[in-house]
Amino acid sequence: MMSDEYPVPEEWMADISKILFTEAQIQARVAALGRQIVHDYADKKPVLVGVLKGVIFFMADLLRAINIPVEVDFMSVSNYSPELRDKGVVRLVKDLEMPIEGRHVIFVEDIIDTGLTINYLLRNLRARQPASLEVCVLFNKEKRRLIDLPLRYKGFDVPDNYIVGYGLDYREQYRNLPFVGLLKAQALHQPAHPATGL
């Protein structure tokens, strides 16, 4: 199920209760999303916009699956407080470096759950008057959705559990797993990693 090219720490494997999507399944779905985008944007030179950090794995593979001219840029956000976070209000830590007015923009996200934060960011991007703005998400946790979002491109629906791997983390760990798996409940209550303090 896992390649020898990607050695996984035994303690991480002990924290995973089930592998939801293998590396091969993820790569096949990303390739299919890339083909859809190529078909829809063949003459448009889209701008792919992602939010750091979790999206880096998906964004890199998606870009390799797109064989038309395309540009990429990133934003980074930080939550203010639990109260504002629950309303989807975030602080922009890193803004886009390129103007998107009149451009065809695809907002690329690794996972969407409540939809509040992405809705806030989409409003921010729409205010910049792009020619079009669509959403491409790899993992869709629809059960937790609090706001309706138009998802033009969708990879997988996922259960309402804590999942890690392929960019998704818990306390900055597990991002570099080549697959996506369910994190055991006991792993969510472990003390902070001594090296990171997280």
C-alpha positions as a printed NumPy array, in Angstrom:
array([[  0.   ,   0.   ,   0.   ],
       [  2.981,   2.291,   0.557],
       [  6.086,   2.701,  -1.557],
       [  9.548,   2.056,  -0.153],
       [ 10.458,   5.429,  -1.66 ],
       [  8.464,   7.099,   1.114],
       [  9.547,   5.675,   4.463],
       [  6.949,   6.523,   7.099],
       [  7.961,   6.831,  10.761],
       [  6.547,   3.899,  12.733],
       [  5.149,   6.22 ,  15.393],
       [  3.152,   8.043,  12.716],
       [  1.741,   4.799,  11.33 ],
       [  0.711,   3.858,  14.855],
       [ -1.361,   7.063,  14.953],
       [ -3.288,   6.227,  11.756],
       [ -6.407,   4.092,  12.168],
       [ -7.185,   3.749,   8.458],
       [ -5.784,   4.837,   5.104],
       [ -8.586,   6.608,   3.248],
       [ -6.796,   7.375,  -0.023],
       [ -3.553,   5.85 ,  -1.232],
       [ -0.868,   7.8  ,  -3.018],
       [ -1.96 ,   6.233,  -6.328],
       [ -5.61 ,   7.178,  -5.792],
       [ -4.683,  10.768,  -4.967],
       [ -2.404,  11.137,  -7.989],
       [ -5.05 ,   9.701, -10.316],
       [ -7.686,  12.133,  -9.038],
       [ -5.333,  15.124,  -9.229],
       [ -4.502,  14.193, -12.821],
       [ -8.226,  14.064, -13.638],
       [ -8.766,  17.507, -12.094],
       [ -5.861,  18.817, -14.153],
       [ -7.451,  17.487, -17.346],
       [-10.745,  19.185, -16.473],
       [ -8.985,  22.51 , -15.947],
       [ -7.06 ,  22.163, -19.222],
       [-10.338,  21.545, -21.047],
       [-12.142,  24.491, -19.416],
       [ -9.294,  27.033, -19.56 ],
       [ -7.507,  26.093, -22.786],
       [ -7.497,  29.685, -24.058],
       [ -7.593,  31.637, -20.786],
       [ -4.173,  31.367, -19.015],
       [ -5.662,  31.001, -15.519],
       [ -4.132,  32.06 , -12.22 ],
       [ -4.148,  29.396,  -9.525],
       [ -4.336,  30.858,  -6.015],
       [ -3.645,  28.768,  -2.913],
       [ -3.507,  29.334,   0.829],
       [ -0.334,  28.227,   2.572],
       [  0.699,  25.793,   3.978],
       [ -1.501,  22.762,   3.497],
       [ -2.128,  23.297,  -0.209],
       [  1.514,  23.033,  -1.318],
       [  1.414,  19.292,  -2.113],
       [ -1.858,  19.516,  -4.02 ],
       [ -0.861,  22.717,  -5.811],
       [  2.473,  21.282,  -6.976],
       [  0.923,  18.098,  -8.35 ],
       [ -2.026,  19.951,  -9.89 ],
       [  0.328,  22.338, -11.693],
       [  2.223,  19.384, -13.147],
       [ -1.085,  17.975, -14.396],
       [ -1.922,  21.186, -16.298],
       [ -0.208,  21.496, -19.677],
       [ -1.461,  24.94 , -20.703],
       [  0.011,  28.333, -19.719],
       [ -0.857,  28.996, -16.091],
       [  0.365,  31.234, -13.279],
       [  0.354,  30.614,  -9.544],
       [  0.284,  32.785,  -6.426],
       [ -0.249,  32.245,  -2.728],
       [ -1.927,  33.84 ,   0.259],
       [ -1.341,  33.07 ,   3.913],
       [ -3.807,  33.673,   6.706],
       [ -3.868,  33.573,  10.479],
       [ -6.874,  33.305,  12.749],
       [ -7.596,  36.184,  15.082],
       [ -9.392,  34.544,  18.001],
       [-11.69 ,  31.535,  18.5  ],
       [-14.727,  33.823,  18.325],
       [-13.714,  35.46 ,  15.046],
       [-12.385,  32.18 ,  13.641],
       [-15.83 ,  30.623,  14.126],
       [-17.202,  33.423,  11.958],
       [-14.604,  32.776,   9.266],
       [-12.731,  36.026,   9.887],
       [ -8.996,  35.723,   9.343],
       [ -6.004,  38.02 ,   9.166],
       [ -4.137,  38.15 ,   5.871],
       [ -0.471,  37.444,   6.646],
       [  0.698,  37.203,   3.03 ],
       [ -1.237,  38.722,   0.151],
       [ -1.039,  37.931,  -3.55 ],
       [  1.957,  39.329,  -5.377],
       [  0.205,  39.685,  -8.735],
       [ -2.921,  41.653,  -9.636],
       [ -5.886,  39.472, -10.608],
       [ -8.185,  42.108, -12.067],
       [ -9.562,  40.788, -15.343],
       [ -7.876,  37.388, -14.835],
       [ -9.476,  33.946, -14.681],
       [ -8.75 ,  32.758, -11.145],
       [ -9.005,  29.25 ,  -9.706],
       [ -8.89 ,  29.168,  -5.905],
       [ -7.139,  25.903,  -5.01 ],
       [ -7.739,  24.441,  -1.546],
       [ -6.599,  21.214,   0.07 ],
       [ -9.668,  20.749,   2.304],
       [-12.907,  22.616,   2.97 ],
       [-15.036,  21.927,   6.005],
       [-17.314,  24.687,   7.384],
       [-16.606,  26.902,   4.38 ],
       [-16.489,  30.069,   6.481],
       [-12.829,  30.928,   5.963],
       [-12.836,  30.225,   2.242],
       [-16.026,  32.267,   1.844],
       [-14.261,  35.2  ,   3.511],
       [-11.276,  34.817,   1.177],
       [-13.445,  34.469,  -1.919],
       [-15.181,  37.748,  -1.047],
       [-11.74 ,  39.323,  -0.734],
       [-10.73 ,  38.024,  -4.167],
       [-14.013,  39.   ,  -5.845],
       [-13.471,  42.572,  -4.687],
       [-10.388,  42.622,  -6.939],
       [-12.623,  42.118,  -9.984],
       [-11.267,  38.96 , -11.616],
       [-12.858,  37.937, -14.905],
       [-13.965,  34.713, -13.21 ],
       [-13.39 ,  32.949,  -9.897],
       [-13.853,  29.208,  -9.379],
       [-12.953,  26.797,  -6.574],
       [-10.928,  23.59 ,  -6.857],
       [-10.784,  21.488,  -3.676],
       [ -9.184,  18.097,  -3.206],
       [-10.887,  17.016,   0.025],
       [-14.462,  18.101,   0.703],
       [-15.828,  17.642,   4.235],
       [-19.412,  18.508,   3.355],
       [-20.951,  17.295,   6.616],
       [-19.389,  20.252,   8.436],
       [-20.452,  22.846,   5.849],
       [-22.128,  25.924,   7.32 ],
       [-22.306,  27.939,   4.12 ],
       [-23.125,  26.988,   0.552],
       [-20.089,  27.098,  -1.716],
       [-19.965,  26.529,  -5.471],
       [-17.208,  23.949,  -5.999],
       [-16.35 ,  23.76 ,  -9.7  ],
       [-13.706,  21.062,  -9.204],
       [-13.8  ,  18.484,  -6.406],
       [-11.512,  15.572,  -5.648],
       [-12.902,  13.438,  -2.83 ],
       [-15.667,  13.669,  -0.255],
       [-14.277,  12.848,   3.191],
       [-15.923,  11.882,   6.493],
       [-16.22 ,  14.185,   9.473],
       [-13.038,  12.871,  11.086],
       [ -9.565,  14.275,  11.58 ],
       [ -7.54 ,  13.349,   8.51 ],
       [ -3.831,  13.86 ,   7.871],
       [ -1.32 ,  13.391,   5.087],
       [ -0.661,  14.903,   1.66 ],
       [ -0.347,  18.381,   3.16 ],
       [ -2.944,  17.983,   5.907],
       [ -1.412,  18.246,   9.351],
       [ -2.028,  17.965,  13.048],
       [  0.252,  20.309,  15.008],
       [  2.46 ,  20.614,  11.896],
       [  3.068,  16.853,  11.764],
       [  1.991,  14.202,   9.234],
       [  1.906,  16.656,   6.274],
       [  4.48 ,  14.633,   4.37 ],
       [  2.642,  11.311,   4.471],
       [  2.116,  10.251,   0.833],
       [ -1.413,   9.02 ,   1.597],
       [ -4.371,  10.433,   3.543],
       [ -5.487,   8.613,   6.662],
       [ -7.728,   8.906,   9.682],
       [ -5.899,  10.093,  12.784],
       [ -6.7  ,   8.071,  15.892],
       [ -8.511,   9.947,  18.655],
       [ -5.692,   9.156,  21.081],
       [ -3.205,  10.95 ,  18.815],
       [ -5.285,  14.129,  19.084],
       [ -4.747,  14.223,  22.822],
       [ -1.04 ,  13.527,  22.956],
       [  1.221,  16.169,  24.547],
       [  2.944,  18.674,  22.284],
       [  5.975,  17.463,  20.363],
       [  9.055,  18.512,  22.373],
       [ 10.961,  19.689,  19.301],
       [  8.236,  22.014,  18.066],
       [  6.293,  22.925,  21.177],
       [  3.112,  22.487,  19.14 ]])
